[in-house]
Amino acid sequence: MQVSSSTHPTHRSDDLTASVLDLLHTVHEMPENMASDVPFATLDFDSLVLVELAVKLSRTHGVEIADAEIIDARTPADVVDLLRSKGVRG
């Protein structure tokens, strides 16, 4: 599957964004050139992938992420915002 990237470059201005993007690149095979604002739907990430992501992020950052919360996140940037709302810094 070939997916075009956003017009914005991948934004890695902080460690938390980099952590989420790295996890998506290495574990969930998100293309390296994808920006943090690319919708999960564009990447064909279904709810199962997002729930798996929530489990990994919960373990990594020591916070609980409900299935509904991660499914409501539409982009990696939304996931970063969710983590920040739970007190995760980076």
ABEGO torsion letter per residue (X at the ends): XBBBBBABBBBBABAAAAAAAAAAAAAAGBBAABBAABBAAAAGBBAAAAAAAAAAAAAAAGBBBBAAAAAABABAAAAAAAAAAAGBBX
